[in-house]
């Protein structure tokens, strides 16, 4: 599996995209469920790696279980969460944009107008 080059997932982008790319790589080699369970954590860093290390021992029986836990955890963002993002005191506009984009990227089919409205709503005008 020398060709398993996959950007590490850190919880900041769309988890379905990461899992889809991982599945495509694994399908190329026709690996077993057990191998996929062992390989997926090697594509994690940061918050994703932390999620994996905090899973109870023996809590994963099949790759479907693992991928479901992964998606449930990192896809659990609502439109309310998006509107709850606020520019922090002393946070530069550049920092706010980066943080906002990282969270909004986890929505699959979000209308641009809603994103722009939520972004503006979170800006500090002071």
C-alpha positions in Angstrom: 0.0 0.0 0.0 2.8 2.3 -0.9 0.3 4.6 -2.6 -1.8 5.4 0.5 -1.0 9.1 0.5 -3.9 10.9 2.0 -3.9 14.3 3.7 -4.3 13.9 7.4 -7.8 14.7 8.8 -7.8 17.1 11.8 -11.5 17.7 12.2 -11.5 21.0 10.3 -12.8 19.9 6.9 -15.7 17.8 5.6 -15.4 14.3 7.2 -17.4 12.6 4.4 -14.9 13.8 1.9 -12.0 12.3 3.9 -13.8 9.1 4.4 -14.7 8.9 0.8 -11.1 9.4 -0.3 -10.0 6.8 2.3 -12.5 4.3 1.0 -11.4 4.8 -2.6 -7.8 4.1 -1.6 -8.8 1.0 0.3 -11.0 -0.3 -2.5 -8.0 -0.1 -4.8 -6.2 -2.7 -2.7 -9.4 -4.7 -1.8 -8.4 -4.8 1.9 -10.4 -6.4 4.7 -12.6 -4.6 7.2 -10.0 -5.2 9.9 -7.2 -3.6 7.8 -9.4 -0.6 7.1 -10.0 -0.2 10.9 -6.3 -0.3 11.5 -5.4 2.0 8.7 -8.0 4.8 9.2 -6.4 6.2 12.4 -3.2 6.6 10.5 -4.9 9.3 8.5 -5.9 11.3 11.7 -4.2 14.1 13.5 -5.3 16.7 16.1 -8.9 16.4 17.2 -9.5 13.3 15.0 -6.6 11.5 16.6 -7.9 12.5 20.0 -11.3 11.1 19.2 -9.7 7.8 18.2 -7.5 7.5 21.2 -10.5 8.1 23.5 -12.7 5.4 22.1 -13.3 2.6 24.6 -11.3 -0.6 24.0 -13.4 -3.0 22.0 -16.0 -0.5 21.0 -15.3 -1.0 17.3 -16.4 -4.3 15.8 -16.6 -3.4 12.1 -15.4 -0.6 9.8 -19.0 0.5 9.5 -19.0 1.2 13.3 -15.8 3.1 13.1 -16.8 5.2 10.1 -20.2 5.9 11.7 -18.6 7.1 15.0 -16.2 9.2 13.0 -18.9 10.8 10.9 -21.3 11.3 13.8 -18.7 13.1 15.8 -17.3 15.4 13.0 -20.6 16.0 11.2 -22.6 17.0 14.2 -22.7 20.7 13.3 -26.0 22.5 12.9 -27.0 25.7 11.3 -27.4 27.0 14.9 -23.7 26.3 15.4 -22.9 28.3 12.3 -24.8 31.3 13.5 -23.2 30.9 16.9 -19.7 31.6 15.6 -18.7 35.0 16.9 -15.5 37.0 16.3 -13.6 36.9 19.5 -12.3 40.0 21.3 -8.8 40.7 19.9 -9.3 38.2 17.1 -8.2 39.6 13.8 -10.5 39.4 10.8 -8.1 37.0 9.2 -8.2 34.7 12.2 -12.0 34.9 12.3 -12.3 34.1 8.6 -10.0 31.1 9.0 -12.0 29.7 12.0 -15.3 30.4 10.3 -14.3 28.7 7.1 -13.0 25.6 8.9 -16.4 25.2 10.6 -18.6 26.1 7.6 -16.6 23.7 5.4 -18.1 20.8 7.3 -21.6 21.6 5.9 -22.3 19.8 2.7 -25.0 21.7 1.0 -25.1 25.1 2.6 -26.4 28.0 0.5 -23.9 30.7 0.0 -26.3 33.4 1.1 -26.9 31.7 4.4 -23.1 31.4 4.9 -22.6 35.1 4.1 -25.4 36.2 6.4 -24.0 34.0 9.3 -20.5 35.3 8.7 -21.6 38.9 8.8 -23.8 38.3 11.9 -20.7 37.0 13.8 -18.5 40.0 13.0 -17.5 42.3 15.8 -18.3 45.9 14.8 -16.4 47.4 17.7 
